[in-house]
Amino acid sequence: MGEQPIFSTRAHVFQIDPNTKKNWVPTSKHAVTVSYFFDCTRSVYRIISLDGSKAIINSTITPNMTFTKTSQKFGQWADSRANTVYGLGFSSESQLAKFAEKFADFKEAARLAKEKSQEKMELSSTPSQESIPGDLLSPLSPDTINGTELERVTPDTPQHIEARAEPSHKTLPPSHSSSSMNKHWEAELEALKGNNAKLTAALLESSANVKQWKQQLGAYQEEAERLHKRVTELECVSGQTTVIKSQKTELNQTIEELEAALKAKEEELERLKEEVESANGFQFKKESLSQKLQDTESRNQALESRLSELEQRLEGQQQEREAFRESLRSLLELLDGKIFELTELRDTLGKLLESS
């Protein structure tokens, strides 16, 4: 065959649980050889791993595949043809990095080969060149490898990735309470702005009225002086005492009415001054509320940054916990292999003892 291994390493092989699409199921009891194969006749790269005579990995690398490092010693990729997700646990970070580097290189090579093949198909006019087999042959036994292309199904994310997404729900209450508080302060500010505009208009109107009242008062005072002079002139005229007294009484009443009107105007002016001072108080209150709103926004930003730091710290702790679990799992699998080997050694020694 034209397919030859071009890179090999050892790792523990896992597959996603087909029922839950979340949990990992080990497909090998111990670390096995995982190899990249290249078919020069078809320009096809595949990842193949055997556990005895059973093929536990038979994955053709395509340009749309992605190898993801989920921890320091664990990586995974999805294969739509096999309708599964493969996971590999390595004994060191360097082995994982080397495998991921090779995966990226062969994925790019597969993309270039696909583009080159498409260009040949476009330039060719013969039916034999236009028809390219869709299924890739395997160098392994047909009884152990299923080459039928399955419907593309994207597996669910593993549990450790789902656990990282949970803290994001905790960010809703602070933002919600802050937005409601901001809306409350904004409504109060709008109401104060409306009251301030009304008071300003009333103050301008009262100022115009005061000017008009002052002009009227000046005219009344001039009229009063003129009347006083007239009274004096009338008192000097003899024979008209009764008429003068009656006119004087009328003038005094008029003066008293004018003084009462002036007093009312002065009281109204004082009331308007108080309203102006109240408007200034509202302005000060508005500035105080604006400052409180700015302080609230700054505290909200500080709380959001604090929450982001806590989320990052929690995510780091979860990653460390997952790495620790993976290390324990690897140690357990290694221990199982050693126990199995010791069991075989004990059986061998027992047989030797019986034979002797």
Buried (B, 14 or more C-beta within 10 A) or exposed (E): EEBEEEBEBBBBBBBBBEEEBBEBBBBBEBBBEBBBBBBEEBBBBBBBBBBEEBBBBBBBBBEEBEBEBBBBBBBBBBBBBBBBBBBBBBBEEEBBBBBBEBBEEBBEBBBEBBEEEEEEEEEEEEEEEEEEEEEBBBBBEEEBBEBEBEEEEEBBBBEBBEBBEEBEEEBEEBEEEBEEBBEEBEEBBEEBEEBBEEBEEBBEEBEEBBEEBEEBBEEBEEBBEEBEEBBEEBBEEEEEEEEBEEBBEEBEEBBEEBEEBBEEBEEBBEEBEEBBEEBEEBBEEBEEBEEEBEEBBEEBEEBBEEBEEEBEEBBEEBBEEBBEEBBEBBEEBBEEBEEEEEEEEEEEEEEEEEEE
